[in-house]
Structure formats: C-alpha cells, structure tokens
Amino acid sequence: MIKIWSEREIAIMRKCGRTVAKLLETLREAVRPGVSTGELDRLAEAFLLEHGVRPAFKGYRGYPATICTSVNEQVVHGLPGERVLREGDIISIDVGACLDGYFSDAAMTFPVGEVDGTARRLLEVCQGALWAAIRRCIPGNHLSDISHTIQRYVESRGYSVVRDYAGHGIGTKIHDEPQIPNYGPPGQGPRLRPGMVLAIEPMVNVGTWEVMTMPDGWTVVTRDGKLSAHFEHVVAITDNGAEVLTLG
C-alpha cells in the first residue's frame, strides 16, 4: 500500500531533503583528485550531525558508513574507506538522512577533475533520465510511466538501465512501498495521487545492465567493468505535478 502523507509530514521531509541537498553540494566541492572516500564519509557525517539530522544509512541492515561512495564501474553501495580518487574518475555519492522520524534520500554522480567524453555523456544521460521521469510525476499517471520513461530515455541514447535495483517510496521508512523499477511498460500499476512521496533513482551503465556484488557484501559493480552513474531525488506528488524535496 502506498502511503499518502500530510502537508505537515511532507514539510518535515522537505526540510530534511534540503539538508541532504546542501550536503551533496558540499561534497561536490570536496570531490577532487587525492581525496579518499573515507574522508568524504567523515565530512558527510559531521555535516549531517551539525545540521541536526541523523545519518540514515549508518547501521541500516548493518551498513557501516554514512554515505555510499561508488567509483567508476561501481554502481551502488560502495563502501567508503582508503580508496583515493584520481583525475578522470567519476564517483556516485548516495546520502540518506532522518529528521523527526522522517527520511530523505538522494544521490549524485560527480566527475573527479577532468573526465573524458564517455564519462561526461554518461552523467548527462543519467541526470536527464531522472528529470524526464520527474516530469511524469503528475496525478493520474501510472507508477510504471516513471519506469518506462527512464528506460526509453536511457536506451534511446545507447545506454542501459540497471534492473536489479529500483527507486522506492519513502517517509517514516527509508525504503517503503512502492518499488519503482527503472524499466518496464507504461500504463501499469497504481495511479499517482497527491501526497505520495517517491525516491526516483536511475542507475545507468555504459555497457550491459547486468551487475554483481563484490566479496565485501555491499559494493555492486557492472559485470563488464564499464562505467555506471546514479542520480536520485525525492519527489512529492502535488496537484500541480512533482515537487522535488531534495533541492537546496
């Protein structure tokens, strides 16, 4: 069952989401050659605590860190640590936070210094797919219209969408109903209604859509070792369309 949230509840999620957005902008400035993913994680935890919100990922299902840092062929759930970023890398950073019992969740993929055309185009396509999907978040559309829009946008540009992971509902749980795959036919599933809050997160690969989990039990990588990107926003469905709650 997809929950319908009150204006008061959405206001809390909006406040939390803006903090997450500000953190991602802070991390954008911190991402550079020579910085380690562990340093980024420590910066993120300090930032969230200083702003009065709780890191949502740390301890969730045993996850040991505040953010996920997925570099190059890593798709999602990359563990921060000693890895040092190098010129030409890309890094996907996923952040979750909780304020007064309500959650927010967002992700962005950043270039590290100067990146090549392959990486630059991948980031453009992944972010474009996210915004195309957000434009479909209007009352009366079907849930699968979001999924279909992402798949069509990505595949028409020669890339693939990861099928093993999906967007999701969010509210008093970091992951709630419904699941929102990044592929599928249009016109299926429940209709969107004002008060729904959804986390939409295309994961886009240069090569195959197939992925696998590394021996650490967390880090997911592309099977062919090619680049992957990840962008995510939380949106509230309103009478006038989508309000993005994870913008600064």
Phi and psi restraints in degrees (value plus and minus 20) as a CYANA .aco file:
   2 ILE   PHI    -109.0   -69.0
   2 ILE   PSI     103.9   143.9
   3 LYS   PHI     -96.2   -56.2
   3 LYS   PSI     129.1   169.1
   4 ILE   PHI    -129.2   -89.2
   4 ILE   PSI     101.7   141.7
   5 TRP   PHI    -118.6   -78.6
   5 TRP   PSI     128.7   168.7
   6 SER   PHI     -98.1   -58.1
   6 SER   PSI     146.5   186.5
   7 GLU   PHI     -80.4   -40.4
   7 GLU   PSI     -58.5   -18.5
   8 ARG   PHI     -82.5   -42.5
   8 ARG   PSI     -63.8   -23.8
   9 GLU   PHI     -87.1   -47.1
   9 GLU   PSI     -61.2   -21.2
  10 ILE   PHI     -85.7   -45.7
  10 ILE   PSI     -53.2   -13.2
  11 ALA   PHI     -82.9   -42.9
  11 ALA   PSI     -58.5   -18.5
  12 ILE   PHI     -86.8   -46.8
  12 ILE   PSI     -63.5   -23.5
  13 MET   PHI     -83.8   -43.8
  13 MET   PSI     -54.2   -14.2
  14 ARG   PHI     -85.4   -45.4
  14 ARG   PSI     -64.8   -24.8
  15 LYS   PHI     -81.9   -41.9
  15 LYS   PSI     -63.5   -23.5
  16 CYS   PHI     -83.9   -43.9
  16 CYS   PSI     -62.8   -22.8
  17 GLY   PHI     -83.0   -43.0
  17 GLY   PSI     -55.6   -15.6
  18 ARG   PHI     -88.5   -48.5
  18 ARG   PSI     -54.2   -14.2
  19 THR   PHI     -85.0   -45.0
  19 THR   PSI     -62.6   -22.6
  20 VAL   PHI     -80.6   -40.6
  20 VAL   PSI     -62.8   -22.8
  21 ALA   PHI     -82.1   -42.1
  21 ALA   PSI     -62.6   -22.6
  22 LYS   PHI     -84.5   -44.5
  22 LYS   PSI     -57.4   -17.4
  23 LEU   PHI     -83.2   -43.2
  23 LEU   PSI     -64.5   -24.5
  24 LEU   PHI     -81.8   -41.8
  24 LEU   PSI     -56.0   -16.0
  25 GLU   PHI     -88.2   -48.2
  25 GLU   PSI     -56.7   -16.7
  26 THR   PHI     -84.0   -44.0
  26 THR   PSI     -61.2   -21.2
  27 LEU   PHI     -88.0   -48.0
  27 LEU   PSI     -54.8   -14.8
  28 ARG   PHI     -76.2   -36.2
  28 ARG   PSI     -62.6   -22.6
  29 GLU   PHI     -89.5   -49.5
  29 GLU   PSI     -48.9    -8.9
  30 ALA   PHI    -102.7   -62.7
  30 ALA   PSI     -41.1    -1.1
  31 VAL   PHI     -93.2   -53.2
  31 VAL   PSI      98.3   138.3
  32 ARG   PHI    -183.3  -143.3
  32 ARG   PSI     141.1   181.1
  33 PRO   PHI     -77.7   -37.7
  33 PRO   PSI     116.4   156.4
  34 GLY   PHI      78.5   118.5
  34 GLY   PSI     -35.3     4.7
  35 VAL   PHI    -107.2   -67.2
  35 VAL   PSI     126.0   166.0
  36 SER   PHI    -115.1   -75.1
  36 SER   PSI     136.3   176.3
  37 THR   PHI     -85.4   -45.4
  37 THR   PSI     -49.8    -9.8
  38 GLY   PHI     -85.5   -45.5
  38 GLY   PSI     -58.5   -18.5
  39 GLU   PHI     -82.1   -42.1
  39 GLU   PSI     -62.2   -22.2
  40 LEU   PHI     -82.4   -42.4
  40 LEU   PSI     -58.9   -18.9
  41 ASP   PHI     -84.9   -44.9
  41 ASP   PSI     -63.3   -23.3
  42 ARG   PHI     -85.6   -45.6
  42 ARG   PSI     -58.6   -18.6
  43 LEU   PHI     -81.2   -41.2
  43 LEU   PSI     -64.1   -24.1
  44 ALA   PHI     -84.0   -44.0
  44 ALA   PSI     -64.6   -24.6
  45 GLU   PHI     -83.6   -43.6
  45 GLU   PSI     -64.2   -24.2
  46 ALA   PHI     -82.5   -42.5
  46 ALA   PSI     -60.8   -20.8
  47 PHE   PHI     -81.9   -41.9
  47 PHE   PSI     -69.6   -29.6
  48 LEU   PHI     -81.7   -41.7
  48 LEU   PSI     -65.4   -25.4
  49 LEU   PHI     -85.0   -45.0
  49 LEU   PSI     -58.9   -18.9
  50 GLU   PHI     -84.1   -44.1
  50 GLU   PSI     -47.1    -7.1
  51 HIS   PHI    -116.6   -76.6
  51 HIS   PSI      -9.5    30.5
  52 GLY   PHI      58.7    98.7
  52 GLY   PSI       0.1    40.1
  53 VAL   PHI    -142.0  -102.0
  53 VAL   PSI     134.4   174.4
  54 ARG   PHI    -115.2   -75.2
  54 ARG   PSI     114.2   154.2
  55 PRO   PHI     -79.2   -39.2
  55 PRO   PSI     106.1   146.1
  56 ALA   PHI    -107.2   -67.2
  56 ALA   PSI     -46.2    -6.2
  57 PHE   PHI    -100.4   -60.4
  57 PHE   PSI     -53.2   -13.2
  58 LYS   PHI     -84.5   -44.5
  58 LYS   PSI      96.9   136.9
  59 GLY   PHI      69.2   109.2
  59 GLY   PSI     -30.1     9.9
  60 TYR   PHI     -91.4   -51.4
  60 TYR   PSI      96.0   136.0
  61 ARG   PHI      34.4    74.4
  61 ARG   PSI       7.4    47.4
  62 GLY   PHI      67.7   107.7
  62 GLY   PSI     -15.0    25.0
  63 TYR   PHI     -85.4   -45.4
  63 TYR   PSI     114.0   154.0
  64 PRO   PHI    -112.4   -72.4
  64 PRO   PSI     -19.7    20.3
  65 ALA   PHI    -152.0  -112.0
  65 ALA   PSI     153.1   193.1
  66 THR   PHI    -103.9   -63.9
  66 THR   PSI     -57.8   -17.8
  67 ILE   PHI    -145.1  -105.1
  67 ILE   PSI     142.7   182.7
  68 CYS   PHI    -121.3   -81.3
  68 CYS   PSI     112.4   152.4
  69 THR   PHI    -144.2  -104.2
  69 THR   PSI      82.7   122.7
  70 SER   PHI    -131.8   -91.8
  70 SER   PSI      96.4   136.4
  71 VAL   PHI    -125.9   -85.9
  71 VAL   PSI     110.2   150.2
  72 ASN   PHI      39.2    79.2
  72 ASN   PSI    -125.2   -85.2
  73 GLU   PHI     -99.8   -59.8
  73 GLU   PSI     -25.7    14.3
  74 GLN   PHI     -95.7   -55.7
  74 GLN   PSI     110.1   150.1
  75 VAL   PHI    -110.1   -70.1
  75 VAL   PSI     -77.7   -37.7
  76 VAL   PHI    -168.6  -128.6
  76 VAL   PSI     144.8   184.8
  77 HIS   PHI      46.5    86.5
  77 HIS   PSI       1.9    41.9
  78 GLY   PHI     -84.2   -44.2
  78 GLY   PSI     114.0   154.0
  79 LEU   PHI    -103.6   -63.6
  79 LEU   PSI     106.2   146.2
  80 PRO   PHI     -85.7   -45.7
  80 PRO   PSI     130.1   170.1
  81 GLY   PHI    -198.8  -158.8
  81 GLY   PSI    -155.4  -115.4
  82 GLU   PHI    -106.4   -66.4
  82 GLU   PSI     -27.6    12.4
  83 ARG   PHI     -79.7   -39.7
  83 ARG   PSI     111.3   151.3
  84 VAL   PHI    -123.3   -83.3
  84 VAL   PSI     109.8   149.8
  85 LEU   PHI     -91.0   -51.0
  85 LEU   PSI     125.2   165.2
  86 ARG   PHI    -141.5  -101.5
  86 ARG   PSI     134.5   174.5
  87 GLU   PHI     -72.7   -32.7
  87 GLU   PSI     110.4   150.4
  88 GLY   PHI      74.5   114.5
  88 GLY   PSI     -30.2     9.8
  89 ASP   PHI     -89.4   -49.4
  89 ASP   PSI     144.0   184.0
  90 ILE   PHI    -144.5  -104.5
  90 ILE   PSI     128.7   168.7
  91 ILE   PHI    -155.1  -115.1
  91 ILE   PSI     105.0   145.0
  92 SER   PHI    -112.6   -72.6
  92 SER   PSI     105.3   145.3
  93 ILE   PHI    -137.0   -97.0
  93 ILE   PSI     102.4   142.4
  94 ASP   PHI    -131.6   -91.6
  94 ASP   PSI     109.9   149.9
  95 VAL   PHI    -148.3  -108.3
  95 VAL   PSI     112.4   152.4
  96 GLY   PHI    -143.2  -103.2
  96 GLY   PSI     126.2   166.2
  97 ALA   PHI    -166.7  -126.7
  97 ALA   PSI     139.5   179.5
  98 CYS   PHI    -154.2  -114.2
  98 CYS   PSI     112.3   152.3
  99 LEU   PHI    -151.6  -111.6
  99 LEU   PSI     100.4   140.4
 100 ASP   PHI      32.4    72.4
 100 ASP   PSI      15.1    55.1
 101 GLY   PHI      67.9   107.9
 101 GLY   PSI     -16.9    23.1
 102 TYR   PHI    -138.3   -98.3
 102 TYR   PSI     122.8   162.8
 103 PHE   PHI    -127.3   -87.3
 103 PHE   PSI     138.3   178.3
 104 SER   PHI    -158.8  -118.8
 104 SER   PSI     140.2   180.2
 105 ASP   PHI    -179.5  -139.5
 105 ASP   PSI     106.0   146.0
 106 ALA   PHI    -171.8  -131.8
 106 ALA   PSI     137.6   177.6
 107 ALA   PHI    -165.6  -125.6
 107 ALA   PSI     129.1   169.1
 108 MET   PHI    -163.4  -123.4
 108 MET   PSI     132.9   172.9
 109 THR   PHI    -131.9   -91.9
 109 THR   PSI     106.9   146.9
 110 PHE   PHI    -133.4   -93.4
 110 PHE   PSI     123.5   163.5
 111 PRO   PHI     -96.7   -56.7
 111 PRO   PSI     126.0   166.0
 112 VAL   PHI    -123.3   -83.3
 112 VAL   PSI      85.6   125.6
 113 GLY   PHI      45.4    85.4
 113 GLY   PSI    -161.5  -121.5
 114 GLU   PHI    -107.5   -67.5
 114 GLU   PSI     110.0   150.0
 115 VAL   PHI    -136.6   -96.6
 115 VAL   PSI     141.5   181.5
 116 ASP   PHI     -99.9   -59.9
 116 ASP   PSI     155.0   195.0
 117 GLY   PHI     -83.0   -43.0
 117 GLY   PSI     -53.6   -13.6
 118 THR   PHI     -81.5   -41.5
 118 THR   PSI     -67.2   -27.2
 119 ALA   PHI     -87.1   -47.1
 119 ALA   PSI     -63.2   -23.2
 120 ARG   PHI     -82.2   -42.2
 120 ARG   PSI     -62.8   -22.8
 121 ARG   PHI     -88.3   -48.3
 121 ARG   PSI     -58.9   -18.9
 122 LEU   PHI     -77.9   -37.9
 122 LEU   PSI     -66.5   -26.5
 123 LEU   PHI     -82.6   -42.6
 123 LEU   PSI     -60.6   -20.6
 124 GLU   PHI     -82.2   -42.2
 124 GLU   PSI     -63.2   -23.2
 125 VAL   PHI     -88.2   -48.2
 125 VAL   PSI     -63.1   -23.1
 126 CYS   PHI     -84.4   -44.4
 126 CYS   PSI     -65.5   -25.5
 127 GLN   PHI     -86.9   -46.9
 127 GLN   PSI     -57.8   -17.8
 128 GLY   PHI     -82.3   -42.3
 128 GLY   PSI     -58.9   -18.9
 129 ALA   PHI     -84.0   -44.0
 129 ALA   PSI     -60.1   -20.1
 130 LEU   PHI     -80.6   -40.6
 130 LEU   PSI     -68.1   -28.1
 131 TRP   PHI     -90.5   -50.5
 131 TRP   PSI     -52.0   -12.0
 132 ALA   PHI     -82.8   -42.8
 132 ALA   PSI     -60.7   -20.7
 133 ALA   PHI     -86.7   -46.7
 133 ALA   PSI     -60.9   -20.9
 134 ILE   PHI     -80.9   -40.9
 134 ILE   PSI     -55.6   -15.6
 135 ARG   PHI     -87.0   -47.0
 135 ARG   PSI     -37.4     2.6
 136 ARG   PHI    -108.9   -68.9
 136 ARG   PSI     -22.4    17.6
 137 CYS   PHI    -105.5   -65.5
 137 CYS   PSI      50.2    90.2
 138 ILE   PHI    -146.6  -106.6
 138 ILE   PSI     127.5   167.5
 139 PRO   PHI     -74.4   -34.4
 139 PRO   PSI     117.0   157.0
 140 GLY   PHI      79.4   119.4
 140 GLY   PSI     -46.3    -6.3
 141 ASN   PHI     -90.9   -50.9
 141 ASN   PSI     135.9   175.9
 142 HIS   PHI    -104.1   -64.1
 142 HIS   PSI     133.8   173.8
 143 LEU   PHI     -76.9   -36.9
 143 LEU   PSI     -60.3   -20.3
 144 SER   PHI     -90.9   -50.9
 144 SER   PSI     -32.6     7.4
 145 ASP   PHI     -83.6   -43.6
 145 ASP   PSI     -52.3   -12.3
 146 ILE   PHI     -84.0   -44.0
 146 ILE   PSI     -69.8   -29.8
 147 SER   PHI     -79.6   -39.6
 147 SER   PSI     -66.6   -26.6
 148 HIS   PHI     -84.5   -44.5
 148 HIS   PSI     -58.5   -18.5
 149 THR   PHI     -82.3   -42.3
 149 THR   PSI     -63.2   -23.2
 150 ILE   PHI     -82.2   -42.2
 150 ILE   PSI     -69.4   -29.4
 151 GLN   PHI     -80.6   -40.6
 151 GLN   PSI     -66.8   -26.8
 152 ARG   PHI     -83.7   -43.7
 152 ARG   PSI     -63.4   -23.4
 153 TYR   PHI     -81.5   -41.5
 153 TYR   PSI     -67.3   -27.3
 154 VAL   PHI     -90.1   -50.1
 154 VAL   PSI     -70.6   -30.6
 155 GLU   PHI     -89.4   -49.4
 155 GLU   PSI     -49.9    -9.9
 156 SER   PHI     -88.4   -48.4
 156 SER   PSI     -35.3     4.7
 157 ARG   PHI    -124.8   -84.8
 157 ARG   PSI     -11.9    28.1
 158 GLY   PHI      69.8   109.8
 158 GLY   PSI      -5.6    34.4
 159 TYR   PHI    -133.1   -93.1
 159 TYR   PSI     155.9   195.9
 160 SER   PHI    -144.5  -104.5
 160 SER   PSI     133.0   173.0
 161 VAL   PHI    -124.8   -84.8
 161 VAL   PSI     117.1   157.1
 162 VAL   PHI     -86.6   -46.6
 162 VAL   PSI     113.5   153.5
 163 ARG   PHI    -125.6   -85.6
 163 ARG   PSI     -31.0     9.0
 164 ASP   PHI    -105.9   -65.9
 164 ASP   PSI     -32.7     7.3
 165 TYR   PHI    -152.0  -112.0
 165 TYR   PSI     136.6   176.6
 166 ALA   PHI    -167.7  -127.7
 166 ALA   PSI     144.2   184.2
 167 GLY   PHI     -92.6   -52.6
 167 GLY   PSI    -199.5  -159.5
 168 HIS   PHI    -185.2  -145.2
 168 HIS   PSI     142.0   182.0
 169 GLY   PHI     -90.5   -50.5
 169 GLY   PSI     142.1   182.1
 170 ILE   PHI    -174.6  -134.6
 170 ILE   PSI     129.1   169.1
 171 GLY   PHI     158.3   198.3
 171 GLY   PSI    -123.8   -83.8
 172 THR   PHI    -106.5   -66.5
 172 THR   PSI     -20.3    19.7
 173 LYS   PHI    -146.1  -106.1
 173 LYS   PSI     125.4   165.4
 174 ILE   PHI     -87.7   -47.7
 174 ILE   PSI     -55.0   -15.0
 175 HIS   PHI    -144.8  -104.8
 175 HIS   PSI      96.3   136.3
 176 ASP   PHI    -153.1  -113.1
 176 ASP   PSI     155.7   195.7
 177 GLU   PHI     -90.0   -50.0
 177 GLU   PSI     125.7   165.7
 178 PRO   PHI    -117.8   -77.8
 178 PRO   PSI     144.5   184.5
 179 GLN   PHI     -94.6   -54.6
 179 GLN   PSI     120.6   160.6
 180 ILE   PHI    -146.2  -106.2
 180 ILE   PSI      68.0   108.0
 181 PRO   PHI     -80.6   -40.6
 181 PRO   PSI     139.6   179.6
 182 ASN   PHI    -115.4   -75.4
 182 ASN   PSI       0.5    40.5
 183 TYR   PHI    -175.6  -135.6
 183 TYR   PSI     143.4   183.4
 184 GLY   PHI     113.9   153.9
 184 GLY   PSI     150.4   190.4
 185 PRO   PHI     -96.4   -56.4
 185 PRO   PSI     137.9   177.9
 186 PRO   PHI    -100.6   -60.6
 186 PRO   PSI     150.1   190.1
 187 GLY   PHI      53.2    93.2
 187 GLY   PSI       3.2    43.2
 188 GLN   PHI    -145.5  -105.5
 188 GLN   PSI     140.7   180.7
 189 GLY   PHI      62.5   102.5
 189 GLY   PSI    -197.1  -157.1
 190 PRO   PHI     -85.8   -45.8
 190 PRO   PSI     135.9   175.9
 191 ARG   PHI    -103.3   -63.3
 191 ARG   PSI     126.8   166.8
 192 LEU   PHI     -94.0   -54.0
 192 LEU   PSI     120.2   160.2
 193 ARG   PHI    -152.0  -112.0
 193 ARG   PSI     128.4   168.4
 194 PRO   PHI     -75.8   -35.8
 194 PRO   PSI     118.0   158.0
 195 GLY   PHI      81.1   121.1
 195 GLY   PSI     -34.4     5.6
 196 MET   PHI     -93.0   -53.0
 196 MET   PSI     123.9   163.9
 197 VAL   PHI    -147.5  -107.5
 197 VAL   PSI     105.0   145.0
 198 LEU   PHI    -149.9  -109.9
 198 LEU   PSI     120.7   160.7
 199 ALA   PHI    -119.8   -79.8
 199 ALA   PSI      94.6   134.6
 200 ILE   PHI    -126.6   -86.6
 200 ILE   PSI     106.8   146.8
 201 GLU   PHI    -169.1  -129.1
 201 GLU   PSI      64.2   104.2
 202 PRO   PHI     -84.6   -44.6
 202 PRO   PSI     117.7   157.7
 203 MET   PHI    -138.8   -98.8
 203 MET   PSI      99.9   139.9
 204 VAL   PHI    -143.9  -103.9
 204 VAL   PSI     113.4   153.4
 205 ASN   PHI    -133.4   -93.4
 205 ASN   PSI     128.8   168.8
 206 VAL   PHI     -89.3   -49.3
 206 VAL   PSI     -59.2   -19.2
 207 GLY   PHI    -126.4   -86.4
 207 GLY   PSI    -148.8  -108.8
 208 THR   PHI     -85.9   -45.9
 208 THR   PSI     134.8   174.8
 209 TRP   PHI     -99.2   -59.2
 209 TRP   PSI     -31.1     8.9
 210 GLU   PHI     -94.6   -54.6
 210 GLU   PSI     121.3   161.3
 211 VAL   PHI    -153.6  -113.6
 211 VAL   PSI     148.8   188.8
 212 MET   PHI    -169.3  -129.3
 212 MET   PSI     138.7   178.7
 213 THR   PHI    -117.5   -77.5
 213 THR   PSI     115.5   155.5
 214 MET   PHI     -96.5   -56.5
 214 MET   PSI     146.6   186.6
 215 PRO   PHI     -79.2   -39.2
 215 PRO   PSI     -39.3     0.7
 216 ASP   PHI     -89.5   -49.5
 216 ASP   PSI     -28.2    11.8
 217 GLY   PHI      63.2   103.2
 217 GLY   PSI     -22.8    17.2
 218 TRP   PHI    -143.9  -103.9
 218 TRP   PSI     -73.3   -33.3
 219 THR   PHI     -88.2   -48.2
 219 THR   PSI     103.0   143.0
 220 VAL   PHI    -121.8   -81.8
 220 VAL   PSI     111.4   151.4
 221 VAL   PHI    -147.1  -107.1
 221 VAL   PSI     140.1   180.1
 222 THR   PHI     -90.6   -50.6
 222 THR   PSI     122.4   162.4
 223 ARG   PHI     -86.5   -46.5
 223 ARG   PSI     -49.4    -9.4
 224 ASP   PHI    -116.0   -76.0
 224 ASP   PSI     -17.5    22.5
 225 GLY   PHI      56.4    96.4
 225 GLY   PSI     -10.5    29.5
 226 LYS   PHI    -108.4   -68.4
 226 LYS   PSI     147.3   187.3
 227 LEU   PHI     -84.8   -44.8
 227 LEU   PSI     132.0   172.0
 228 SER   PHI    -157.5  -117.5
 228 SER   PSI     129.1   169.1
 229 ALA   PHI    -151.4  -111.4
 229 ALA   PSI     138.3   178.3
 230 HIS   PHI    -168.1  -128.1
 230 HIS   PSI     102.6   142.6
 231 PHE   PHI    -149.0  -109.0
 231 PHE   PSI     123.5   163.5
 232 GLU   PHI    -168.1  -128.1
 232 GLU   PSI     117.0   157.0
 233 HIS   PHI    -153.1  -113.1
 233 HIS   PSI     132.5   172.5
 234 VAL   PHI    -118.4   -78.4
 234 VAL   PSI     110.0   150.0
 235 VAL   PHI    -145.0  -105.0
 235 VAL   PSI     124.1   164.1
 236 ALA   PHI    -123.7   -83.7
 236 ALA   PSI     113.5   153.5
 237 ILE   PHI    -100.1   -60.1
 237 ILE   PSI     106.5   146.5
 238 THR   PHI    -143.7  -103.7
 238 THR   PSI     153.2   193.2
 239 ASP   PHI     -80.6   -40.6
 239 ASP   PSI     -44.5    -4.5
 240 ASN   PHI    -122.9   -82.9
 240 ASN   PSI     -10.2    29.8
 241 GLY   PHI      97.9   137.9
 241 GLY   PSI    -169.4  -129.4
 242 ALA   PHI    -114.3   -74.3
 242 ALA   PSI     113.1   153.1
 243 GLU   PHI    -125.6   -85.6
 243 GLU   PSI     101.5   141.5
 244 VAL   PHI    -101.0   -61.0
 244 VAL   PSI      97.3   137.3
 245 LEU   PHI    -107.4   -67.4
 245 LEU   PSI     -30.3     9.7
 246 THR   PHI    -130.0   -90.0
 246 THR   PSI      22.0    62.0
 247 LEU   PHI    -131.6   -91.6
 247 LEU   PSI     125.3   165.3
